[in-house]
Amino acid sequence: MRRVALGVYPIFLLLSLLAQDRPISGRGEQRIEREVRHELVMLPYLNVFDNLEYKVQGSTVILFGQVTRPTLKSDAGNVVKIIEGVEKIVNNIEVLPPSAMDDRIRRSVFHAVYGHPGLDRYALQAVPPIHIIVKNGNVTLEGVVASEADKNLAGLRANGVSGVFSVTNNLRAEK
């Protein structure tokens, strides 16, 4: 019995090594993309002042974006690491520097954008689609809105906040 078990072990080892070298199919990448998105959206401390993005290349997941908490960067890497089929993670997420001025600007831009009639409907969603990234007084809007008019309105509202040096409007319109 012992001889059979030892004889079978190299076969299992060879099969597992061959399975690791197989490229992931398009379906496998799509499944990984869905699971990565789900895991990132479910992070408990993710909010509108953070922007997490990712790219799936085979069994490698590349994370990028900006977060206000260092723990959110490591949490994102940790939840993606346990997804079946993910073998490598490149965590390029930038942790924004702590700043009382940036915190004030974040709150003010949030109220200017989400408090405006016409844009206030976006605040009601489980994951608000307009992300407000502030670094050293410079604001970047990321996410998806329903129309080009909403994109422009959000940019104008953010630009009108006192203390903002510049606004980069990277919002994408669905239509």
N, C-alpha and C positions, 0 to 999 in steps of 0.2 A: 504494500500500500504506500509506503513512504517513497518508493522509487517512482510510482506513477505521479504522485503529487509534485515531486521535483522535476519530472519530465514535462509536466504541463505548465509549470511556472514560466519557463522561457517563452512559450507560445503566448501566454497572456501578456508578458512584458513586451514582446514584439508587437502584438496587436495594439497595446496602449501607446507605444511609441509611434506606430503608423497613424493612429487616430489623431495624435497631436499635430502631425505634419499636414493633415488634410486642410485645405482652405475652407473657410466657412461659406456656405452657399448664400445667395442673395436672400433667401427666406430666413436663414439663420441670422444674418445681419439685421433684417427687418425686425425679427423677434427681439434681438438684443437692443435695438434702438427703442422699441416700445417699452421694454423693461427699464432701460436707463432713464427714459423720460419719466416713467411712473415713479421710480425710486427717487429721482431728484425733486420732483414736485411734492412728494410726500415728506421731505425733510422738515422736521418740526419748526426750525427757526428760519426757514426761507421766507423772505418777505419782499415787498415791492422795491426795497432799496438794494436788493441783490439781483444779479443777473448770472444765471448758470446756463452754459451752452455746452454742447458735446458733439463729437464726430466719431462715428464707428468705422473703423477700417479693419475688416476681418474680425479677428478676436481681440483687437486693441481698441480701447476707448480713450479718446483724447478729451479732457475736460478743460474748459476755459471760461472766462467771464470775470466778474468782479463780485466780491462779497464784503460785508462790513464786519464779519466775525471770523477770526482765524479757525475756530472750531468748525464752522460751516464748510470750509475748504477740506478739512480732513474728513468730516462726516460724508461729504459727497464722494470722496475717493473710497471710503470704507463701504458705502452701500452699493457702489458700482462693482467693487471687487468681488462681491459674493454672487453676482449674476452668473448663471450657468453659461459657459461658452466664452466668458471674458478671461483672457489670460494675461493681459498687460494693461496698465492704466498709466497714462501720462497726465499728471495733474498740473495744468498751467493756469489754475485759477489765481487771480490777483486778489490779495487781501488789501482793502483800501485802508489808508492810514487813519487812525482815530483823530478827530478834529471836532471841537465844539462848534466852530463856524460851519463846517460841512453838515453837522447834525441839524443845525438851525435851518440851513438851506434845504435839506431833505424834507423836513416838516413843512416848510413854506411852499415848496414846489408841489408836495403832495396835496396840500389844501388848495393851491391854485389850480391844479389839474383836475383832481378828483372831485373838488367842490364846485366846479363850474357846471351849470346846466348844459346838458348835451354830452358831457364827459362823465358825469356822475354815475351813469349806468354801468360803467366799467368797474367801479368800486364794489358793486354788488356781486361780482363773480367770485367763485371760490378761490381762484388764483387770478388776482387782477392782472390784466395783460400789459399794462404800461409800467415798466420798471424804470425807476429813477436812480441813476448812478451819479454820485457827486464825489469828485476828487479835486481837492484844492480849489473849491469854488467853481469848478467847471462841471456842468450838468450834461449828462448823456441820457437820452430817452431811448429805451429798447423795448421791443415787443411788437404786438400786432393789434391794429385797430380796424374798425369796420370800413372806414373810407379815408380818402385823401384829405377831406375836409377835417375829419377828426385828428388826423396826423398834424395838420397845419395848426389847428386850434390848440392842441397840446403843446406844440413848440412855442407858440405865441404866449400862452399862459406861463410856461416855464421861464421864458425870456423876460417876463415882466416882474419877476421876483427880485427884490432888493438884495444886493450882495452877490448875485450870480455874474461871473465873469464872461462865460460863454455857454451856449446851448448847442449840442450836437443832436439832431433829431434823426435817429436811426429807426424810427417806427416804420413798420411796413403796413400798407393798406391791403385788406383782403381782396377788394374788388379792383 
